[in-house]
């Protein structure tokens, strides 16, 4: 049976994902998004989008979207639909996030 130190040594020898043939980790942080700027310009709060949503959007999803955490396409679509409802005009996902 291996000791704790032997396990640590094995992991350190394994190397990075690139060296082992796996995919490198994808970034989940993209910095403040255009969504945040649009919401600030229009005086909208996270709750305004949650209240306008017909698809079960959460405050946490909106906050992550504004700060630039990677969201699923489904969550991005929910935010775009809620923002469209809140402002009364169509808002394309491509204009709200600088990644997709």
C-alpha positions as CSV (number, residue, x, y, z in Angstrom):
1,X,0.0,0.0,0.0
2,X,1.3,3.5,-0.9
3,X,1.9,6.1,1.6
4,X,0.6,9.7,1.3
5,X,4.0,10.9,0.1
6,X,4.2,8.3,-2.6
7,X,0.8,9.4,-3.9
8,X,2.0,13.0,-4.0
9,X,5.1,12.0,-5.9
10,X,3.1,10.1,-8.4
11,X,0.8,13.1,-9.0
12,X,3.8,15.4,-9.4
13,X,5.4,13.1,-12.0
14,X,2.1,12.9,-14.0
15,X,2.8,16.4,-15.4
16,X,0.3,18.8,-16.9
17,X,-2.8,17.8,-19.0
18,X,-0.9,18.8,-22.2
19,X,2.0,16.5,-21.4
20,X,-0.3,13.6,-20.7
21,X,-2.2,14.0,-24.0
22,X,-5.3,15.5,-22.3
23,X,-6.9,18.8,-23.1
24,X,-5.6,21.8,-21.2
25,X,-8.1,23.4,-18.8
26,X,-10.3,26.0,-20.4
27,X,-10.5,29.4,-18.8
28,X,-13.7,30.1,-16.9
29,X,-12.9,33.8,-16.2
30,X,-13.4,36.4,-19.0
31,X,-13.6,39.6,-17.1
32,X,-16.4,42.1,-17.1
33,X,-18.8,41.5,-20.0
34,X,-20.7,43.9,-22.2
35,X,-23.8,42.7,-20.4
36,X,-22.6,44.5,-17.2
37,X,-22.0,47.8,-19.1
38,X,-25.5,47.6,-20.7
39,X,-27.1,47.0,-17.4
40,X,-25.3,49.8,-15.7
41,X,-26.1,52.2,-18.5
42,X,-29.8,51.4,-18.3
43,X,-29.9,51.4,-14.5
44,X,-30.9,47.7,-14.3
45,X,-30.1,45.5,-11.3
46,X,-29.8,41.7,-11.3
47,X,-33.2,41.4,-9.8
48,X,-34.8,43.2,-12.7
49,X,-33.6,40.5,-15.1
50,X,-34.7,37.7,-12.7
51,X,-38.1,39.3,-12.4
52,X,-38.4,39.7,-16.2
53,X,-37.4,36.1,-16.9
54,X,-40.0,33.6,-18.0
55,X,-37.4,30.8,-18.0
56,X,-36.3,30.4,-14.4
57,X,-33.2,32.7,-14.3
58,X,-31.4,33.1,-11.0
59,X,-29.6,36.0,-9.4
60,X,-26.5,33.9,-9.3
61,X,-26.6,33.2,-13.1
62,X,-26.9,37.0,-13.8
63,X,-24.1,37.9,-11.4
64,X,-21.8,35.3,-13.0
65,X,-22.7,36.5,-16.5
66,X,-21.9,40.1,-15.5
67,X,-18.5,39.2,-14.0
68,X,-17.4,37.1,-16.9
69,X,-17.6,33.6,-15.5
70,X,-18.2,31.0,-18.2
71,X,-21.9,30.3,-18.6
72,X,-23.6,27.6,-20.6
73,X,-25.3,28.6,-23.8
74,X,-28.6,27.9,-22.1
75,X,-27.9,30.4,-19.3
76,X,-26.6,33.0,-21.8
77,X,-29.9,32.6,-23.8
78,X,-31.9,33.0,-20.6
79,X,-30.1,36.2,-19.8
80,X,-30.5,37.6,-23.3
81,X,-34.3,36.8,-23.2
82,X,-34.7,38.4,-19.8
83,X,-32.8,41.5,-20.8
84,X,-34.9,41.8,-23.9
85,X,-38.1,41.6,-21.8
86,X,-36.7,44.1,-19.3
87,X,-35.7,46.8,-21.9
88,X,-38.4,46.1,-24.4
89,X,-36.1,45.4,-27.4
90,X,-34.3,42.4,-28.7
91,X,-30.8,41.9,-27.2
92,X,-28.6,39.4,-29.1
93,X,-26.4,37.0,-27.1
94,X,-23.4,38.0,-29.2
95,X,-23.6,41.6,-28.0
96,X,-23.9,40.6,-24.3
97,X,-20.9,38.3,-24.0
98,X,-17.4,38.4,-25.6
99,X,-17.2,34.6,-25.7
100,X,-19.6,32.0,-26.8
